[in-house]
Amino acid sequence: MSVSNSSVAAVPPPFALAASLLPLLPLQLMLGACLREICDRHPHIFDRLGPYAGKRFGLEPTDLPIAFVLEPRRINPQVRAVRTLPHGIDARIAGPLAALIGMVEGSYDGDALFFSRDIQVEGDMEAVIALRNAIDDSRIDLLAESVAWLGPLRLLVERFLRIVVGAPSVRQ
């Protein structure tokens, strides 16, 4: 999978290839730990979703052979790694992984990415806007908080992930 004409960095092909060969279970376990960490640090993140809390969002990095299904329910929210998005997704957001992460962290402007066609959004636009507002309000440093559970290794792993993903650091 390649990203053409994008102003956002793509995951290097060797890492994308590795992602296509690795089983999803270890990634799934890490995603669960990351989501629990984020929910513990930001317990009200999904409150702002209102009637959209029951929606299923498909997050599809265009530079990886993996996608994610986010179910941001107030009780037992889940994120799953999948090879392809299943049918029945309420909204799909696709673009380079760095753009998807950057939108969450605030280092990229979602509107600018949309209008430059670096990301594509399909489906329930009101749900996407509600999700974006909920995430914007929480001011999450996604990569840093996702690896916080690694303790002393977290800074090293975060730096490595930022390089691989091409996501800018949000720290001053």
Disulfide bonds with the S-S distance in Angstrom:
none
